[in-house]
Amino acid sequence: MIGGSLARRYARALLAIAEEERAVRRILSEVERFVALTSSTPLLREMLEAAHINRRDKHAALDAAVAAADFLPVTKNFLLLLVDKGRMNVLPQIVAELRRLIEQLEGIERVEVVVPMPLSGTQRDLLKIVIERQTGKKAELEEKVDPAVLGGMVVKIGDTVYDGSVRTQIHAIRENLRKG
C-alpha cells in the first residue's frame, strides 16, 4: 500500500495549497483533466514517467500539454513536482484521493448503486432523497447496470452494502430450503 499512502500525502498537500488559493474545485478539475489527457495520450504519459528522459525535456512536454489548458500556476507546479520526483505514475491515485478528501470536506457521500436496468429520473431522485436522509450528507449516485442483479438493487454507502437484489433473495430462499 505504499502507493496509497504516498497518494494520500500528495493529495493532502495539494488540498492544503488549494484551500489557501481558494481554488479547491478548480484545481481538482485541472488535475482530473490532466489525468484524462495522459490517459488519452499514452506517449505523453510514457515520456513523463520515463527514467531515461531528462527533466528539461519532461518539463517542456508538460508545458506544451498544459499551455492551452490555462491551468493555475499551483496546478502546473504540482505536476512539475511529480515529474521531478518521478511520481507521475501515482497521479491517478492522488486525484482519486483528492476527490475523496474534497467530498468529505463538502459533506458529499459517493454512493454506488447496482441495478438490472437504468433508473428513471424519478427513481434516481427518490433514492437520492432516502440516502441523504439516512446519511445526513449530500449523495452523489454512481449508477452501474448489471443484468445479473435480476431485480431490486445493491447500494454501497462507504463500507456498508445494502443488498436488496432479487438474486440475493433467491439465494437466501434456496439456502433456507436446503436447511429444511
KEKESE-616064 format. One record per residue: x, y, z of N, C-alpha, C in turn; residue in three letters. Coordinates in pm, whole numbers, plus 50000, padded with zeros to 5 digits. Atoms other than C-alpha are relative to their C-alpha. Layout:
N
+-------+-------+-------+-------+-------+-------+-------+-------+-------+------+
!   n_u !   n_v !   n_w !  ca_u !  ca_v !  ca_w !   c_u !   c_v !   c_w ! type !
+-------+-------+-------+-------+-------+-------+-------+-------+-------+------+
!     X !     Y !     Z !     X !     Y !     Z !     X !     Y !     Z !  ala !
...
+-------+-------+-------+-------+-------+-------+-------+-------+-------+------+
//
This chain:
180
+-------+-------+-------+-------+-------+-------+-------+-------+-------+------+
!   n_u !   n_v !   n_w !  ca_u !  ca_v !  ca_w !   c_u !   c_v !   c_w ! type !
+-------+-------+-------+-------+-------+-------+-------+-------+-------+------+
! 50080 ! 49880 ! 50000 ! 50000 ! 50000 ! 50000 ! 50085 ! 50127 ! 50000 !  met !
! 49914 ! 49883 ! 50004 ! 50296 ! 50232 ! 49957 ! 49942 ! 50106 ! 49908 !  ile !
! 50061 ! 49906 ! 50094 ! 50125 ! 50390 ! 49654 ! 49883 ! 50073 ! 50061 !  gly !
! 50116 ! 49939 ! 49936 ! 49811 ! 50454 ! 49861 ! 50039 ! 50105 ! 50102 !  gly !
! 49958 ! 49902 ! 49900 ! 49991 ! 50628 ! 50147 ! 50071 ! 50117 ! 49934 !  ser !
! 49933 ! 49895 ! 50075 ! 50203 ! 50822 ! 49901 ! 49896 ! 50091 ! 49935 !  leu !
! 50106 ! 49922 ! 50063 ! 49891 ! 50931 ! 49712 ! 49928 ! 50085 ! 50103 !  ala !
! 50067 ! 49923 ! 49894 ! 49728 ! 51038 ! 50040 ! 50083 ! 50122 ! 50040 !  arg !
! 49913 ! 49889 ! 49960 ! 50029 ! 51252 ! 50135 ! 49997 ! 50112 ! 49895 !  arg !
! 50002 ! 49900 ! 50106 ! 50040 ! 51427 ! 49798 ! 49863 ! 50066 ! 49990 !  tyr !
! 50135 ! 49945 ! 50009 ! 49661 ! 51471 ! 49792 ! 49974 ! 50099 ! 50114 !  ala !
! 50018 ! 49910 ! 49886 ! 49660 ! 51625 ! 50140 ! 50077 ! 50130 ! 49980 !  arg !
! 49919 ! 49881 ! 50024 ! 49940 ! 51862 ! 50044 ! 49935 ! 50088 ! 49894 !  ala !
! 50065 ! 49923 ! 50107 ! 49764 ! 51966 ! 49723 ! 49871 ! 50064 ! 50051 !  leu !
! 50123 ! 49945 ! 49943 ! 49437 ! 52014 ! 49912 ! 50031 ! 50121 ! 50088 !  leu !
! 49963 ! 49887 ! 49913 ! 49608 ! 52239 ! 50168 ! 50034 ! 50123 ! 49916 !  ala !
! 49963 ! 49889 ! 50087 ! 49753 ! 52454 ! 49890 ! 49875 ! 50054 ! 49929 !  ile !
! 50123 ! 49959 ! 50070 ! 49420 ! 52457 ! 49703 ! 49910 ! 50081 ! 50091 !  ala !
! 50081 ! 49924 ! 49904 ! 49243 ! 52576 ! 50017 ! 50058 ! 50139 ! 50021 !  glu !
! 49936 ! 49869 ! 49985 ! 49498 ! 52856 ! 50061 ! 49970 ! 50088 ! 49879 !  glu !
! 50025 ! 49926 ! 50124 ! 49443 ! 52958 ! 49698 ! 49850 ! 50024 ! 49977 !  glu !
! 50146 ! 49992 ! 50015 ! 49064 ! 52928 ! 49742 ! 49956 ! 49954 ! 49861 !  arg !
! 50028 ! 50053 ! 50134 ! 49053 ! 52718 ! 49427 ! 49993 ! 49847 ! 50004 !  ala !
! 50003 ! 50144 ! 49978 ! 48979 ! 52368 ! 49555 ! 49940 ! 49926 ! 49880 !  val !
! 50068 ! 50071 ! 50109 ! 48731 ! 52260 ! 49288 ! 50071 ! 50023 ! 49866 !  arg !
! 49931 ! 49974 ! 50127 ! 48925 ! 52428 ! 49005 ! 50125 ! 49914 ! 49989 !  arg !
! 49878 ! 50080 ! 50004 ! 49249 ! 52254 ! 49097 ! 49966 ! 49852 ! 49981 !  ile !
! 50044 ! 50138 ! 50021 ! 49066 ! 51921 ! 49125 ! 49966 ! 49979 ! 49853 !  leu !
! 50040 ! 50010 ! 50140 ! 48917 ! 51980 ! 48781 ! 50122 ! 49998 ! 49908 !  ser !
! 49879 ! 49993 ! 50085 ! 49257 ! 52068 ! 48633 ! 50081 ! 49871 ! 50007 !  glu !
! 49923 ! 50125 ! 49993 ! 49435 ! 51759 ! 48765 ! 49921 ! 49883 ! 49941 !  val !
! 50082 ! 50103 ! 50065 ! 49141 ! 51543 ! 48654 ! 50014 ! 50009 ! 49848 !  glu !
! 49982 ! 49983 ! 50144 ! 49172 ! 51692 ! 48305 ! 50137 ! 49953 ! 49954 !  arg !
! 49865 ! 50044 ! 50036 ! 49545 ! 51623 ! 48306 ! 50008 ! 49847 ! 50001 !  phe !
! 50003 ! 50147 ! 49998 ! 49485 ! 51259 ! 48404 ! 49930 ! 49948 ! 49875 !  val !
! 50071 ! 50040 ! 50122 ! 49234 ! 51231 ! 48118 ! 50089 ! 50019 ! 49878 !  ala !
! 49909 ! 49974 ! 50112 ! 49489 ! 51385 ! 47882 ! 50108 ! 49893 ! 49991 !  leu !
! 49894 ! 50101 ! 50004 ! 49763 ! 51142 ! 47982 ! 49944 ! 49861 ! 49971 !  thr !
! 50063 ! 50128 ! 50033 ! 49518 ! 50852 ! 47956 ! 49973 ! 49989 ! 49851 !  ser !
! 50030 ! 50002 ! 50143 ! 49423 ! 50950 ! 47603 ! 50124 ! 50022 ! 49913 !  ser !
! 49875 ! 49978 ! 50073 ! 49784 ! 51029 ! 47506 ! 50110 ! 49917 ! 50068 !  thr !
! 49903 ! 50086 ! 49932 ! 49994 ! 50729 ! 47614 ! 50146 ! 50043 ! 49981 !  pro !
! 49863 ! 49956 ! 50025 ! 50308 ! 50875 ! 47456 ! 50042 ! 50109 ! 50099 !  leu !
! 49972 ! 49895 ! 49902 ! 50288 ! 51182 ! 47682 ! 50021 ! 49938 ! 50138 !  leu !
! 49987 ! 50065 ! 49869 ! 50233 ! 50965 ! 47990 ! 50132 ! 49926 ! 50011 !  arg !
! 49874 ! 50076 ! 49998 ! 50524 ! 50737 ! 47899 ! 50120 ! 50092 ! 50010 !  glu !
! 49888 ! 49906 ! 49997 ! 50752 ! 51035 ! 47840 ! 50017 ! 50060 ! 50140 !  met !
! 49994 ! 49938 ! 49867 ! 50664 ! 51197 ! 48174 ! 50044 ! 49900 ! 50108 !  leu !
! 49964 ! 50102 ! 49901 ! 50717 ! 50867 ! 48358 ! 50136 ! 49936 ! 49974 !  glu !
! 49876 ! 50068 ! 50039 ! 51034 ! 50753 ! 48173 ! 50120 ! 50051 ! 50079 !  ala !
! 49881 ! 49965 ! 49922 ! 51351 ! 50747 ! 48382 ! 50114 ! 50049 ! 49910 !  ala !
! 49888 ! 49966 ! 50089 ! 51581 ! 50785 ! 48080 ! 49985 ! 50135 ! 49929 !  his !
! 50020 ! 49868 ! 50062 ! 51433 ! 51119 ! 47964 ! 50032 ! 50106 ! 50104 !  ile !
! 49956 ! 49899 ! 49903 ! 51588 ! 51427 ! 48123 ! 49887 ! 50093 ! 50042 !  asn !
! 50100 ! 49916 ! 49936 ! 51396 ! 51667 ! 48341 ! 49958 ! 50117 ! 49909 !  arg !
! 50029 ! 49886 ! 50087 ! 51419 ! 51960 ! 48096 ! 49902 ! 49962 ! 49889 !  arg !
! 50090 ! 50047 ! 50106 ! 51253 ! 51758 ! 47817 ! 49861 ! 49966 ! 50055 !  asp !
! 50129 ! 50030 ! 49936 ! 50983 ! 51638 ! 48055 ! 49924 ! 50129 ! 50030 !  lys !
! 50062 ! 49871 ! 49971 ! 50916 ! 51995 ! 48166 ! 49944 ! 50064 ! 49873 !  his !
! 50045 ! 49944 ! 50128 ! 50892 ! 52107 ! 47803 ! 49874 ! 49930 ! 49951 !  ala !
! 50118 ! 50077 ! 50042 ! 50644 ! 51828 ! 47726 ! 49879 ! 50037 ! 50085 !  ala !
! 50110 ! 49963 ! 49911 ! 50434 ! 51914 ! 48030 ! 49952 ! 50141 ! 49969 !  leu !
! 50037 ! 49862 ! 50035 ! 50443 ! 52286 ! 47944 ! 49915 ! 50004 ! 49874 !  asp !
! 50074 ! 50004 ! 50126 ! 50326 ! 52211 ! 47591 ! 49861 ! 49941 ! 50020 !  ala !
! 50128 ! 50068 ! 49978 ! 50050 ! 51983 ! 47718 ! 49900 ! 50088 ! 50073 !  ala !
! 50092 ! 49918 ! 49921 ! 49904 ! 52237 ! 47963 ! 49990 ! 50144 ! 49952 !  val !
! 49997 ! 49861 ! 50047 ! 49974 ! 52558 ! 47767 ! 49861 ! 50051 ! 49963 !  ala !
! 50131 ! 49955 ! 50047 ! 49632 ! 52578 ! 47604 ! 49891 ! 49980 ! 50106 !  ala !
! 50102 ! 50034 ! 49900 ! 49450 ! 52446 ! 47913 ! 49978 ! 50110 ! 50103 !  ala !
! 50013 ! 49889 ! 49907 ! 49503 ! 52767 ! 48117 ! 49992 ! 49951 ! 50145 !  asp !
! 49992 ! 50050 ! 49863 ! 49595 ! 52579 ! 48437 ! 50053 ! 50109 ! 50092 !  phe !
! 49945 ! 49912 ! 49898 ! 49661 ! 52772 ! 48755 ! 50148 ! 49966 ! 50020 !  leu !
! 49858 ! 50028 ! 49974 ! 50033 ! 52808 ! 48838 ! 50018 ! 49890 ! 50106 !  pro !
! 49992 ! 50100 ! 49894 ! 49971 ! 52595 ! 49150 ! 49987 ! 49859 ! 49941 !  val !
! 50021 ! 50132 ! 50061 ! 49843 ! 52304 ! 48941 ! 50120 ! 49961 ! 49917 !  thr !
! 49884 ! 50028 ! 50085 ! 50127 ! 52330 ! 48691 ! 50122 ! 49967 ! 50086 !  lys !
! 49886 ! 50027 ! 49912 ! 50385 ! 52346 ! 48971 ! 49988 ! 49865 ! 50068 !  asn !
! 50021 ! 50132 ! 49939 ! 50231 ! 52042 ! 49137 ! 50035 ! 49890 ! 49902 !  phe !
! 49968 ! 50100 ! 50102 ! 50254 ! 51846 ! 48812 ! 50149 ! 49994 ! 49974 !  leu !
! 49853 ! 49997 ! 50018 ! 50616 ! 51959 ! 48766 ! 50070 ! 49931 ! 50117 !  leu !
! 49943 ! 50067 ! 49882 ! 50691 ! 51843 ! 49121 ! 49991 ! 49848 ! 49984 !  leu !
! 50016 ! 50144 ! 50020 ! 50550 ! 51499 ! 49039 ! 50099 ! 49948 ! 49895 !  leu !
! 49903 ! 50039 ! 50103 ! 50767 ! 51485 ! 48727 ! 50139 ! 49994 ! 50061 !  val !
! 49866 ! 49993 ! 49940 ! 51077 ! 51590 ! 48923 ! 50025 ! 49887 ! 50100 !  asp !
! 49986 ! 50105 ! 49899 ! 51013 ! 51334 ! 49197 ! 49978 ! 49860 ! 49944 !  lys !
! 50025 ! 50131 ! 50061 ! 50934 ! 51055 ! 48950 ! 49871 ! 49936 ! 50051 !  gly !
! 50126 ! 50049 ! 49942 ! 50580 ! 51024 ! 49089 ! 49881 ! 50016 ! 49907 !  arg !
! 50111 ! 49979 ! 50092 ! 50374 ! 51092 ! 48777 ! 49912 ! 49876 ! 49988 !  met !
! 50078 ! 50124 ! 50009 ! 50264 ! 50726 ! 48777 ! 49897 ! 49988 ! 50113 !  asn !
! 50091 ! 50005 ! 49885 ! 50084 ! 50789 ! 49109 ! 49887 ! 50103 ! 49984 !  val !
! 50096 ! 49892 ! 50015 ! 49881 ! 51084 ! 48974 ! 49854 ! 49954 ! 50002 !  leu !
! 50141 ! 50041 ! 49992 ! 49555 ! 50890 ! 48914 ! 49955 ! 49969 ! 50143 !  pro !
! 50034 ! 50030 ! 49860 ! 49562 ! 50766 ! 49275 ! 49992 ! 50128 ! 50083 !  gln !
! 50001 ! 49871 ! 49929 ! 49642 ! 51117 ! 49401 ! 49868 ! 50072 ! 49972 !  ile !
! 50124 ! 49931 ! 50038 ! 49345 ! 51259 ! 49209 ! 49879 ! 49933 ! 50067 !  val !
! 50111 ! 50071 ! 49935 ! 49110 ! 50989 ! 49343 ! 49995 ! 50034 ! 50149 !  ala !
! 49994 ! 49966 ! 49857 ! 49226 ! 51061 ! 49699 ! 49963 ! 50147 ! 50022 !  glu !
! 50035 ! 49858 ! 49989 ! 49199 ! 51438 ! 49645 ! 49850 ! 50018 ! 49988 !  leu !
! 50145 ! 49992 ! 50018 ! 48842 ! 51396 ! 49519 ! 49929 ! 49951 ! 50126 !  arg !
! 50061 ! 50055 ! 49879 ! 48758 ! 51181 ! 49823 ! 50011 ! 50100 ! 50116 !  arg !
! 49980 ! 49904 ! 49892 ! 48906 ! 51439 ! 50063 ! 49910 ! 50123 ! 49984 !  leu !
! 50084 ! 49883 ! 50026 ! 48721 ! 51727 ! 49897 ! 49854 ! 49968 ! 50028 !  ile !
! 50139 ! 50039 ! 49976 ! 48392 ! 51540 ! 49903 ! 49973 ! 49983 ! 50148 !  glu !
! 50015 ! 50016 ! 49855 ! 48448 ! 51456 ! 50268 ! 49985 ! 50138 ! 50064 !  gln !
! 50010 ! 49864 ! 49947 ! 48505 ! 51826 ! 50344 ! 49866 ! 50065 ! 49969 !  leu !
! 50125 ! 49939 ! 50044 ! 48194 ! 51924 ! 50149 ! 49876 ! 49923 ! 50045 !  glu !
! 50113 ! 50078 ! 49952 ! 47977 ! 51658 ! 50315 ! 49929 ! 49922 ! 49891 !  gly !
! 50056 ! 50076 ! 50111 ! 47926 ! 51458 ! 49998 ! 50032 ! 49852 ! 50020 !  ile !
! 49982 ! 50146 ! 49989 ! 47875 ! 51080 ! 50011 ! 49983 ! 49940 ! 49861 !  glu !
! 50006 ! 50067 ! 50130 ! 47955 ! 50887 ! 49693 ! 49937 ! 49863 ! 50023 !  arg !
! 50078 ! 50122 ! 49980 ! 47705 ! 50600 ! 49663 ! 49998 ! 49920 ! 49870 !  val !
! 50004 ! 50088 ! 50118 ! 47739 ! 50306 ! 49425 ! 49868 ! 49924 ! 50001 !  glu !
! 50129 ! 50066 ! 50013 ! 47405 ! 50171 ! 49302 ! 50008 ! 49905 ! 49880 !  val !
! 49998 ! 50099 ! 50107 ! 47394 ! 49847 ! 49101 ! 49857 ! 49954 ! 49976 !  val !
! 50139 ! 50031 ! 50037 ! 47066 ! 49788 ! 48916 ! 49998 ! 49917 ! 49871 !  val !
! 50007 ! 50083 ! 50121 ! 46949 ! 49548 ! 48643 ! 49974 ! 50082 ! 49873 !  pro !
! 50025 ! 49911 ! 50114 ! 46839 ! 49837 ! 48417 ! 50010 ! 50143 ! 50051 !  met !
! 49983 ! 49861 ! 49954 ! 46895 ! 50214 ! 48427 ! 49879 ! 50052 ! 50077 !  pro !
! 50106 ! 49939 ! 49920 ! 46696 ! 50404 ! 48688 ! 49937 ! 50116 ! 49923 !  leu !
! 50067 ! 49883 ! 50058 ! 46438 ! 50658 ! 48574 ! 50043 ! 50121 ! 50084 !  ser !
! 49967 ! 49878 ! 49926 ! 46486 ! 51019 ! 48680 ! 49930 ! 50005 ! 50134 !  gly !
! 50077 ! 50001 ! 49876 ! 46214 ! 50982 ! 48943 ! 50059 ! 49902 ! 50101 !  thr !
! 49940 ! 50100 ! 49911 ! 46367 ! 50663 ! 49086 ! 50132 ! 50051 ! 50057 !  gln !
! 49871 ! 49946 ! 49958 ! 46707 ! 50830 ! 49099 ! 49980 ! 50108 ! 50107 !  arg !
! 50027 ! 49892 ! 49906 ! 46566 ! 51136 ! 49276 ! 49952 ! 49947 ! 50135 !  asp !
! 50051 ! 50058 ! 49876 ! 46375 ! 50927 ! 49532 ! 50110 ! 49928 ! 50078 !  leu !
! 49890 ! 50072 ! 49934 ! 46676 ! 50706 ! 49604 ! 50098 ! 50100 ! 50063 !  leu !
! 49908 ! 49897 ! 49950 ! 46894 ! 51015 ! 49646 ! 49945 ! 50063 ! 50128 !  lys !
! 50064 ! 49941 ! 49881 ! 46646 ! 51166 ! 49894 ! 50010 ! 49906 ! 50119 !  ile !
! 49994 ! 50099 ! 49892 ! 46632 ! 50845 ! 50100 ! 50142 ! 49990 ! 50055 !  val !
! 49859 ! 50013 ! 49957 ! 47012 ! 50814 ! 50111 ! 50045 ! 50126 ! 50073 !  ile !
! 49960 ! 49875 ! 49934 ! 47059 ! 51181 ! 50201 ! 49939 ! 50010 ! 50140 !  glu !
! 50063 ! 50000 ! 49867 ! 46811 ! 51144 ! 50489 ! 50071 ! 49904 ! 50094 !  arg !
! 49934 ! 50103 ! 49917 ! 46987 ! 50830 ! 50611 ! 50141 ! 50043 ! 50041 !  gln !
! 49859 ! 49968 ! 49972 ! 47343 ! 50964 ! 50588 ! 50020 ! 50141 ! 50054 !  thr !
! 49983 ! 49861 ! 49960 ! 47285 ! 51333 ! 50656 ! 50099 ! 50073 ! 49911 !  gly !
! 49905 ! 49940 ! 50094 ! 47512 ! 51407 ! 50360 ! 49935 ! 50011 ! 49863 !  lys !
! 50045 ! 49988 ! 50138 ! 47461 ! 51512 ! 50001 ! 50049 ! 49875 ! 49925 !  lys !
! 49965 ! 50125 ! 50068 ! 47455 ! 51192 ! 49793 ! 50032 ! 50024 ! 49853 !  ala !
! 49963 ! 50002 ! 50142 ! 47632 ! 51152 ! 49459 ! 49987 ! 49855 ! 49956 !  glu !
! 50025 ! 50138 ! 50042 ! 47495 ! 50840 ! 49290 ! 50087 ! 49962 ! 49881 !  leu !
! 49925 ! 50059 ! 50110 ! 47719 ! 50627 ! 49071 ! 49925 ! 49874 ! 49960 !  glu !
! 50087 ! 50110 ! 50042 ! 47482 ! 50400 ! 48883 ! 50076 ! 49905 ! 49908 !  glu !
! 49942 ! 50104 ! 50084 ! 47606 ! 50071 ! 48738 ! 49891 ! 49902 ! 49964 !  lys !
! 50101 ! 50094 ! 50046 ! 47386 ! 49847 ! 48528 ! 50063 ! 49862 ! 49990 !  val !
! 49954 ! 50139 ! 50002 ! 47431 ! 49472 ! 48585 ! 49876 ! 49910 ! 49992 !  asp !
! 50120 ! 50084 ! 50016 ! 47161 ! 49241 ! 48442 ! 49997 ! 49879 ! 50094 !  pro !
! 49994 ! 50113 ! 49907 ! 47279 ! 48966 ! 48683 ! 49928 ! 50030 ! 50131 !  ala !
! 50071 ! 49963 ! 49878 ! 47109 ! 49160 ! 48965 ! 49856 ! 49949 ! 49994 !  val !
! 50134 ! 50050 ! 50028 ! 46776 ! 49040 ! 48811 ! 49891 ! 50101 ! 50032 !  leu !
! 50100 ! 49903 ! 49956 ! 46564 ! 49290 ! 49005 ! 50048 ! 50061 ! 50130 !  gly !
! 49956 ! 49934 ! 49878 ! 46591 ! 49522 ! 49302 ! 50127 ! 50077 ! 49973 !  gly !
! 49874 ! 49927 ! 50016 ! 46928 ! 49687 ! 49363 ! 50095 ! 49968 ! 50113 !  met !
! 49896 ! 50010 ! 49899 ! 47254 ! 49676 ! 49552 ! 50054 ! 50141 ! 50018 !  val !
! 49954 ! 49864 ! 49972 ! 47354 ! 50002 ! 49723 ! 50119 ! 49990 ! 50095 !  val !
! 49881 ! 49999 ! 49916 ! 47702 ! 50059 ! 49864 ! 50026 ! 50143 ! 50044 !  lys !
! 49974 ! 49870 ! 49940 ! 47749 ! 50354 ! 50100 ! 50121 ! 49983 ! 50091 !  ile !
! 49877 ! 50020 ! 49925 ! 48105 ! 50372 ! 50226 ! 50036 ! 49853 ! 50001 !  gly !
! 49967 ! 50143 ! 49986 ! 48185 ! 50024 ! 50360 ! 49876 ! 49914 ! 50019 !  asp !
! 50123 ! 50074 ! 49976 ! 47820 ! 49925 ! 50405 ! 49929 ! 49969 ! 49869 !  thr !
! 50070 ! 50043 ! 50121 ! 47639 ! 49724 ! 50138 ! 49858 ! 49959 ! 50039 !  val !
! 50140 ! 50036 ! 49983 ! 47260 ! 49706 ! 50125 ! 49961 ! 49922 ! 49875 !  tyr !
! 50028 ! 50085 ! 50116 ! 47171 ! 49414 ! 49900 ! 49853 ! 49962 ! 49998 !  asp !
! 50142 ! 50028 ! 50015 ! 46806 ! 49417 ! 49801 ! 49973 ! 49940 ! 49864 !  gly !
! 50016 ! 50057 ! 50134 ! 46862 ! 49229 ! 49477 ! 49919 ! 49871 ! 50006 !  ser !
! 50077 ! 50123 ! 50011 ! 46632 ! 48951 ! 49366 ! 50094 ! 49879 ! 50003 !  val !
! 49902 ! 50109 ! 50001 ! 46939 ! 48735 ! 49305 ! 50034 ! 49957 ! 50143 !  arg !
! 49966 ! 50031 ! 49861 ! 47034 ! 48756 ! 49675 ! 49881 ! 49939 ! 50073 !  thr !
! 50120 ! 50054 ! 49936 ! 46675 ! 48691 ! 49785 ! 49977 ! 49854 ! 49957 !  gln !
! 50014 ! 50138 ! 50049 ! 46658 ! 48379 ! 49564 ! 50104 ! 49910 ! 50066 !  ile !
! 49893 ! 50077 ! 49936 ! 46991 ! 48263 ! 49707 ! 49964 ! 49970 ! 50147 !  his !
! 50039 ! 50019 ! 49859 ! 46859 ! 48312 ! 50064 ! 49889 ! 49897 ! 50012 !  ala !
! 50109 ! 50098 ! 50000 ! 46541 ! 48115 ! 49986 ! 50055 ! 49861 ! 49975 !  ile !
! 49938 ! 50128 ! 50033 ! 46749 ! 47836 ! 49832 ! 50073 ! 49942 ! 50123 !  arg !
! 49928 ! 50045 ! 49880 ! 46967 ! 47819 ! 50146 ! 49903 ! 49955 ! 50109 !  glu !
! 50100 ! 50038 ! 49900 ! 46661 ! 47809 ! 50371 ! 49936 ! 49866 ! 49966 !  asn !
! 50059 ! 50129 ! 50042 ! 46512 ! 47524 ! 50168 ! 50097 ! 49885 ! 50023 !  leu !
! 49898 ! 50104 ! 49978 ! 46838 ! 47328 ! 50192 ! 50009 ! 49963 ! 50149 !  arg !
! 49990 ! 50023 ! 49856 ! 46844 ! 47369 ! 50570 ! 49876 ! 49928 ! 50053 !  lys !
! 50123 ! 50073 ! 49964 ! 46488 ! 47238 ! 50585 ! 49915 ! 50080 ! 50087 !  gly !
+-------+-------+-------+-------+-------+-------+-------+-------+-------+------+
//
